[in-house]
């Protein structure tokens, strides 16, 4: 039982150890922050969603990338469209809340909302993200 409990607690213990190490040394813990990708039909929808994300303080920054072509299968048919892409910089701990919120306001039936953890970066920028997005 002790072994099973130890194995179950390992991720928690590792996380606490990394946070303590980060606090003492000032180093960044890889994966603390993430970039989320959200596709939008047009620039107005992209701006509305970006502003809503920022108003809820779910991100430090939202970049709105210009039109790109997209090819995808939808209901068995190959579709082609132009889309606007949002790059959302936030805490990894906010991704679930961000995704849920965007799904509630996004006009697409199944919007693309995916994220990738930030492994490393400019330490001052990473600190700025930390300061810009409130903790849970």
Backbone as a chain_set.jsonl record, in Angstrom:
{"seq": "XXXXXXXXXXXXXXXXXXXXXXXXXXXXXXXXXXXXXXXXXXXXXXXXXXXXXXXXXXXXXXXXXXXXXXXXXXXXXXXXXXXXXXXXXXXXXXXXXXXXXXXXXXXXXXXXXXXXXXXXXXXXXXXXXXXXXXXX", "coords": {"N": [[0.811, -1.191, 0.0], [1.94, 1.223, 0.76], [3.83, 1.576, -1.229], [2.212, 1.842, -3.535], [0.789, 4.167, -2.844], [2.947, 5.931, -2.7], [3.776, 5.929, -5.39], [1.51, 7.02, -6.596], [1.56, 9.543, -5.508], [3.888, 10.572, -6.511], [3.913, 12.288, -8.915], [2.746, 14.614, -7.81], [4.533, 15.151, -5.695], [6.864, 15.557, -7.18], [6.109, 17.8, -8.661], [5.762, 19.691, -6.593], [8.395, 19.767, -5.628], [9.737, 20.794, -7.88], [8.511, 23.313, -8.035], [9.382, 24.441, -5.627], [12.154, 24.436, -6.081], [12.205, 26.181, -8.281], [11.254, 28.523, -7.072], [13.319, 29.07, -5.265], [15.628, 29.246, -6.883], [14.846, 30.855, -8.965], [14.448, 29.875, -11.476], [12.849, 28.744, -14.525], [10.103, 26.533, -14.752], [9.74, 24.096, -17.075], [6.866, 23.93, -19.155], [5.11, 25.286, -17.526], [3.741, 27.378, -18.614], [1.687, 27.896, -21.538], [0.972, 27.851, -25.089], [-1.951, 28.429, -26.742], [-3.861, 27.465, -29.56], [-6.338, 28.805, -31.543], [-8.831, 28.619, -33.906], [-10.591, 30.839, -36.122], [-13.432, 32.109, -37.91], [-13.425, 34.644, -39.163], [-11.912, 37.962, -39.133], [-13.301, 39.718, -37.411], [-14.708, 38.02, -35.633], [-12.487, 36.785, -34.536], [-11.238, 38.967, -33.228], [-13.269, 39.614, -31.376], [-13.385, 37.269, -29.802], [-10.741, 37.219, -28.869], [-10.676, 39.596, -27.339], [-12.627, 38.956, -25.413], [-11.359, 36.819, -24.108], [-9.175, 38.185, -23.001], [-10.531, 40.035, -21.371], [-11.532, 38.348, -19.418], [-9.226, 37.705, -18.194], [-7.798, 35.425, -18.938], [-5.503, 35.093, -20.307], [-2.165, 36.234, -21.032], [-1.552, 37.423, -23.358], [-2.899, 37.763, -26.629], [-2.342, 36.911, -29.846], [-3.323, 37.846, -33.082], [-3.355, 36.266, -35.981], [-2.952, 36.783, -39.506], [-5.155, 35.978, -42.334], [-5.297, 32.554, -43.291], [-5.111, 29.67, -45.378], [-7.171, 26.835, -45.067], [-7.525, 23.356, -45.123], [-9.697, 20.676, -44.622], [-11.441, 17.813, -43.335], [-14.888, 17.656, -43.078], [-17.752, 16.334, -41.86], [-17.457, 14.173, -43.593], [-16.745, 15.32, -46.013], [-14.35, 16.997, -48.037], [-13.263, 20.12, -47.182], [-12.535, 23.578, -47.857], [-11.272, 26.585, -46.649], [-10.823, 30.012, -45.535], [-9.168, 31.142, -42.654], [-8.718, 32.776, -39.491], [-6.128, 32.823, -37.154], [-5.748, 32.52, -33.705], [-3.212, 33.036, -31.343], [-2.726, 32.187, -28.161], [-1.302, 33.162, -25.212], [-0.699, 31.818, -22.124], [-1.108, 30.634, -18.697], [-0.473, 27.212, -18.141], [-2.169, 25.967, -16.389], [-4.537, 27.293, -16.824], [-5.605, 26.422, -19.191], [-7.732, 24.525, -19.43], [-9.954, 25.977, -18.429], [-9.889, 28.13, -20.226], [-10.383, 26.781, -22.671], [-12.966, 25.738, -22.216], [-14.411, 28.129, -21.869], [-14.019, 29.432, -24.373], [-15.252, 27.566, -26.076], [-17.868, 27.999, -25.3], [-18.498, 30.488, -26.361], [-17.762, 30.519, -29.0], [-18.552, 30.514, -32.488], [-18.263, 28.221, -34.109], [-19.217, 24.792, -34.516], [-17.467, 22.788, -33.652], [-14.868, 24.094, -32.486], [-11.374, 24.634, -33.183], [-9.26, 24.18, -30.614], [-6.37, 23.948, -29.269], [-3.389, 23.164, -27.432], [0.06, 23.818, -26.654], [2.764, 23.122, -24.523], [5.038, 25.554, -23.174], [8.381, 25.174, -23.404], [10.875, 26.485, -22.972], [12.12, 29.892, -22.843], [12.439, 33.49, -23.197], [13.445, 34.581, -20.13], [12.48, 36.932, -18.843], [10.151, 37.471, -20.284], [8.649, 35.163, -19.725], [8.325, 35.504, -16.994], [6.753, 37.784, -17.084], [4.374, 36.73, -18.192], [3.601, 35.154, -16.04], [3.049, 37.143, -14.163], [0.959, 38.455, -15.405], [-1.271, 36.803, -15.733], [-3.683, 35.809, -13.554], [-3.316, 33.561, -10.763], [-4.865, 30.32, -10.243]], "CA": [[0.0, 0.0, 0.0], [2.822, 2.392, 0.832], [4.451, 1.72, -2.548], [1.179, 2.367, -4.432], [0.565, 5.551, -2.444], [4.136, 6.698, -3.112], [3.75, 6.085, -6.844], [0.427, 7.942, -6.927], [1.925, 10.883, -5.054], [5.115, 11.026, -7.158], [3.755, 13.504, -9.731], [2.497, 15.741, -6.916], [5.786, 15.455, -5.006], [7.786, 16.113, -8.178], [5.64, 19.15, -8.957], [6.091, 20.544, -5.444], [9.845, 19.934, -5.606], [10.091, 21.713, -8.968], [8.062, 24.652, -7.663], [10.293, 24.915, -4.585], [13.422, 24.718, -6.764], [11.993, 27.383, -9.081], [11.148, 29.67, -6.166], [14.635, 29.333, -4.664], [16.641, 29.602, -7.888], [14.3, 31.785, -9.956], [14.45, 29.231, -12.79], [11.54, 28.438, -15.115], [9.717, 25.128, -14.832], [9.172, 23.847, -18.404], [5.471, 23.534, -19.186], [4.287, 26.11, -16.638], [2.909, 28.2, -19.493], [1.358, 27.25, -22.808], [0.409, 28.605, -26.202], [-3.15, 27.78, -27.278], [-4.213, 27.821, -30.928], [-7.795, 28.833, -31.72], [-9.172, 29.096, -35.252], [-11.793, 31.681, -36.207], [-13.944, 32.261, -39.269], [-13.028, 35.919, -39.755], [-11.176, 38.836, -38.232], [-14.181, 40.274, -36.372], [-14.905, 36.967, -34.625], [-11.192, 36.621, -33.858], [-11.069, 40.107, -32.298], [-14.254, 39.483, -30.301], [-12.951, 36.18, -28.919], [-9.498, 37.664, -28.218], [-11.035, 40.579, -26.303], [-13.332, 38.238, -24.347], [-10.326, 36.083, -23.366], [-8.411, 39.155, -22.212], [-11.421, 40.596, -20.347], [-11.641, 37.357, -18.346], [-7.861, 37.502, -17.689], [-7.415, 34.042, -19.191], [-4.27, 35.09, -21.085], [-1.295, 37.405, -20.949], [-1.475, 38.006, -24.693], [-3.517, 37.033, -27.744], [-1.924, 37.374, -31.166], [-4.275, 37.547, -34.144], [-2.597, 36.069, -37.207], [-3.778, 37.048, -40.695], [-5.824, 34.867, -43.009], [-4.564, 31.416, -43.826], [-5.986, 28.682, -46.011], [-7.328, 25.598, -44.298], [-8.177, 22.211, -45.758], [-10.064, 19.755, -43.553], [-12.624, 17.001, -43.578], [-16.019, 17.979, -42.224], [-18.906, 15.493, -42.181], [-17.112, 13.304, -44.706], [-16.424, 16.077, -47.22], [-13.169, 17.848, -47.979], [-13.621, 21.536, -47.191], [-11.444, 24.536, -47.934], [-11.732, 27.894, -46.19], [-9.805, 30.873, -44.955], [-9.38, 31.28, -41.224], [-7.828, 33.625, -38.705], [-5.621, 32.014, -36.051], [-5.354, 33.183, -32.468], [-2.192, 32.416, -30.504], [-3.059, 32.642, -26.821], [-0.239, 32.872, -24.261], [-1.33, 31.744, -20.814], [-0.648, 29.592, -17.782], [-0.985, 25.882, -18.492], [-3.279, 25.675, -15.471], [-5.736, 27.987, -17.303], [-6.013, 25.887, -20.495], [-9.063, 23.902, -19.354], [-10.933, 27.062, -18.298], [-9.86, 28.84, -21.505], [-11.051, 25.946, -23.668], [-14.397, 25.703, -21.899], [-14.981, 29.446, -22.136], [-14.04, 29.677, -25.824], [-16.302, 26.723, -26.663], [-19.182, 28.569, -24.977], [-18.753, 31.716, -27.128], [-17.297, 30.362, -30.386], [-19.66, 30.138, -33.389], [-18.065, 26.914, -34.742], [-19.743, 23.637, -33.787], [-16.302, 22.183, -33.005], [-13.713, 24.965, -32.747], [-10.031, 24.134, -32.893], [-8.643, 24.752, -29.418], [-5.323, 23.016, -28.864], [-2.309, 23.898, -26.779], [1.383, 23.229, -26.52], [3.482, 23.739, -23.402], [6.256, 26.315, -23.461], [9.505, 24.497, -22.77], [11.826, 27.508, -22.545], [11.917, 31.171, -23.494], [13.043, 34.648, -22.559], [13.017, 34.558, -18.722], [11.696, 38.114, -18.498], [8.825, 37.295, -20.894], [7.961, 34.126, -18.964], [7.943, 36.139, -15.728], [5.646, 38.683, -17.417], [3.174, 35.891, -18.297], [3.27, 34.795, -14.657], [2.481, 38.328, -13.495], [-0.217, 38.939, -16.14], [-2.416, 35.879, -15.635], [-3.873, 35.439, -12.142], [-3.303, 32.134, -10.402], [-6.198, 29.691, -10.084]], "C": [[0.859, 1.262, 0.0], [3.457, 2.649, -0.528], [3.454, 2.336, -3.531], [0.919, 3.843, -4.121], [1.732, 6.435, -2.868], [4.137, 6.952, -4.614], [2.655, 7.068, -7.27], [0.785, 9.376, -6.563], [3.141, 11.434, -5.783], [4.917, 12.26, -8.032], [3.533, 14.748, -8.867], [3.785, 16.147, -6.208], [6.797, 16.085, -5.953], [7.406, 17.555, -8.49], [5.989, 20.115, -7.822], [7.588, 20.8, -5.36], [10.307, 20.907, -6.682], [9.687, 23.145, -8.633], [8.967, 25.258, -6.593], [11.633, 25.294, -5.2], [13.316, 26.012, -7.571], [11.946, 28.625, -8.198], [12.506, 30.057, -5.593], [15.622, 29.859, -5.697], [16.155, 30.646, -8.885], [14.252, 31.19, -11.352], [13.023, 28.893, -13.222], [11.307, 26.932, -15.111], [9.092, 24.899, -16.202], [7.722, 23.365, -18.3], [4.56, 24.339, -18.276], [3.316, 26.962, -17.437], [2.708, 27.473, -20.812], [0.933, 28.284, -23.837], [-0.792, 27.802, -26.701], [-3.413, 28.327, -28.674], [-5.728, 27.734, -31.051], [-8.086, 29.382, -33.112], [-10.492, 29.85, -35.239], [-12.158, 31.895, -37.67], [-13.474, 33.546, -39.938], [-12.388, 36.808, -38.695], [-12.052, 39.401, -37.122], [-14.416, 39.264, -35.256], [-13.617, 36.771, -33.836], [-10.971, 37.732, -32.835], [-12.034, 40.009, -31.116], [-13.827, 38.405, -29.294], [-11.683, 36.585, -28.168], [-9.807, 38.632, -27.079], [-11.74, 39.894, -25.129], [-12.349, 37.451, -23.472], [-9.552, 37.032, -22.46], [-9.264, 39.757, -21.095], [-11.567, 39.655, -19.159], [-10.283, 37.043, -17.72], [-7.418, 36.035, -17.808], [-6.111, 33.946, -19.975], [-3.468, 36.342, -20.791], [-1.33, 38.161, -22.266], [-2.245, 37.13, -25.671], [-3.03, 37.681, -29.031], [-2.964, 36.932, -32.189], [-3.485, 37.477, -35.443], [-3.504, 36.255, -38.414], [-4.31, 35.771, -41.331], [-4.85, 33.793, -43.468], [-5.575, 30.471, -44.459], [-6.008, 27.425, -45.163], [-8.043, 24.566, -45.153], [-8.467, 21.213, -44.648], [-11.274, 18.938, -43.987], [-13.696, 17.403, -42.586], [-17.23, 17.203, -42.717], [-18.68, 14.709, -43.468], [-16.716, 14.007, -45.986], [-15.16, 16.907, -47.003], [-13.609, 19.297, -48.143], [-12.366, 22.381, -47.319], [-11.998, 25.895, -47.526], [-10.538, 28.755, -45.813], [-10.178, 31.06, -43.489], [-8.386, 32.272, -40.653], [-7.407, 32.78, -37.508], [-5.262, 32.9, -34.871], [-4.27, 32.363, -31.789], [-2.37, 33.019, -29.117], [-1.966, 32.196, -25.854], [-0.814, 32.933, -22.857], [-0.63, 30.741, -19.91], [-1.237, 28.256, -18.242], [-2.183, 25.531, -17.615], [-4.588, 26.34, -15.909], [-6.3, 27.388, -18.597], [-7.417, 25.291, -20.45], [-10.155, 24.973, -19.267], [-11.035, 27.858, -19.602], [-10.645, 28.066, -22.557], [-12.56, 25.921, -23.444], [-15.062, 27.039, -22.235], [-15.089, 29.72, -23.639], [-15.113, 28.826, -26.492], [-17.681, 27.324, -26.427], [-19.512, 29.808, -25.813], [-18.418, 31.59, -28.611], [-18.445, 29.924, -31.292], [-19.487, 28.77, -34.059], [-18.67, 25.817, -33.869], [-18.623, 22.947, -33.007], [-15.089, 23.067, -33.295], [-12.399, 24.263, -32.421], [-9.509, 24.909, -31.685], [-7.636, 23.717, -28.946], [-4.2, 23.823, -28.228], [-1.026, 23.085, -26.754], [2.085, 23.907, -25.351], [4.707, 24.501, -23.886], [7.396, 25.671, -22.68], [10.497, 25.505, -22.189], [11.498, 28.804, -23.267], [12.66, 32.27, -22.766], [12.55, 34.695, -21.108], [12.173, 35.761, -18.319], [10.284, 38.027, -19.075], [8.019, 36.263, -20.108], [7.497, 34.665, -17.611], [6.753, 37.087, -15.955], [4.332, 37.909, -17.558], [2.67, 35.569, -16.89], [2.555, 35.944, -13.947], [1.162, 38.773, -14.134], [-1.461, 38.082, -15.995], [-2.569, 35.451, -14.183], [-3.809, 33.938, -11.924], [-4.724, 31.629, -10.254], [-6.821, 30.072, -8.764]], "O": [[0.544, 2.242, -0.675], [3.608, 3.799, -0.94], [3.806, 3.249, -4.278], [0.84, 4.668, -5.031], [1.531, 7.554, -3.34], [4.459, 8.052, -5.063], [2.851, 7.855, -8.196], [0.36, 10.316, -7.235], [3.416, 12.631, -5.698], [5.689, 13.211, -7.906], [4.074, 15.814, -9.163], [4.104, 17.333, -6.123], [7.501, 17.026, -5.587], [8.27, 18.428, -8.574], [6.459, 21.226, -8.069], [8.013, 21.915, -5.057], [11.169, 21.749, -6.432], [10.432, 24.083, -8.914], [9.283, 26.446, -6.643], [12.189, 26.346, -4.885], [14.227, 26.839, -7.547], [12.528, 29.655, -8.535], [12.808, 31.242, -5.452], [16.366, 30.802, -5.428], [16.965, 31.26, -9.579], [14.038, 31.917, -12.322], [12.117, 28.774, -12.397], [12.207, 26.155, -15.428], [8.024, 25.442, -16.483], [7.393, 22.513, -17.475], [3.352, 24.102, -18.254], [2.202, 27.234, -16.99], [3.457, 26.558, -21.158], [0.586, 29.419, -23.51], [-0.657, 26.627, -27.042], [-3.209, 29.513, -28.934], [-6.329, 26.717, -30.708], [-7.644, 30.478, -33.459], [-11.391, 29.546, -34.456], [-11.298, 31.865, -38.551], [-13.162, 33.554, -41.128], [-12.329, 36.453, -37.518], [-11.584, 39.55, -35.993], [-14.334, 39.604, -34.076], [-13.647, 36.61, -32.616], [-10.562, 37.466, -31.705], [-11.652, 40.29, -29.98], [-13.901, 38.613, -28.083], [-11.561, 36.328, -26.971], [-9.262, 38.501, -25.983], [-11.474, 40.224, -23.973], [-12.487, 37.418, -22.25], [-9.303, 36.723, -21.295], [-8.77, 39.965, -19.987], [-11.71, 40.105, -18.022], [-10.194, 36.211, -16.817], [-6.765, 35.486, -16.92], [-5.654, 32.844, -20.28], [-4.004, 37.365, -20.364], [-1.161, 39.38, -22.3], [-2.242, 35.904, -25.556], [-3.278, 38.862, -29.273], [-3.427, 35.792, -32.168], [-3.005, 38.494, -35.946], [-4.689, 35.925, -38.36], [-3.971, 34.656, -40.932], [-3.754, 34.071, -43.956], [-6.755, 30.48, -44.106], [-4.989, 27.009, -44.613], [-9.035, 24.865, -45.817], [-7.599, 20.927, -43.824], [-12.023, 19.325, -44.884], [-13.438, 17.483, -41.385], [-17.681, 17.389, -43.847], [-19.568, 14.591, -44.313], [-16.378, 13.342, -46.965], [-14.935, 17.447, -45.92], [-14.252, 19.651, -49.131], [-11.274, 21.958, -46.94], [-13.058, 26.31, -47.994], [-9.399, 28.29, -45.777], [-11.355, 31.127, -43.136], [-7.353, 32.564, -41.256], [-8.237, 32.096, -36.911], [-4.562, 33.902, -35.019], [-4.387, 31.143, -31.669], [-2.187, 34.221, -28.926], [-1.728, 31.0, -25.69], [-1.35, 33.959, -22.439], [0.326, 30.081, -20.319], [-2.384, 28.201, -18.685], [-3.111, 24.862, -18.071], [-5.651, 25.978, -15.405], [-7.364, 27.807, -19.052], [-8.214, 25.536, -21.356], [-11.169, 24.88, -19.958], [-12.131, 28.216, -20.031], [-11.481, 28.638, -23.256], [-13.335, 26.069, -24.389], [-16.147, 27.07, -22.816], [-16.124, 30.184, -24.118], [-15.814, 29.308, -27.381], [-18.571, 27.176, -27.264], [-20.685, 30.149, -25.962], [-18.76, 32.474, -29.396], [-19.23, 29.055, -30.912], [-20.47, 28.205, -34.537], [-18.64, 25.899, -32.642], [-18.803, 22.569, -31.85], [-14.357, 22.814, -34.252], [-12.319, 23.426, -31.522], [-9.342, 26.127, -31.732], [-7.998, 22.732, -28.304], [-4.081, 25.026, -28.461], [-1.03, 21.856, -26.821], [2.012, 25.127, -25.204], [5.33, 24.135, -24.883], [7.375, 25.629, -21.45], [10.907, 25.379, -21.035], [10.691, 28.814, -24.196], [13.419, 32.011, -21.832], [11.349, 34.837, -20.88], [11.239, 35.619, -17.529], [9.325, 38.457, -18.434], [6.832, 36.469, -19.854], [6.411, 34.327, -17.138], [5.857, 37.176, -15.116], [3.29, 38.374, -17.097], [1.482, 35.695, -16.591], [1.581, 35.734, -13.225], [0.337, 39.401, -13.471], [-2.58, 38.579, -16.12], [-1.681, 34.798, -13.635], [-4.195, 33.15, -12.787], [-5.668, 32.413, -10.153], [-7.933, 29.641, -8.458]]}, "num_chains": 1, "name": "protein.A"}
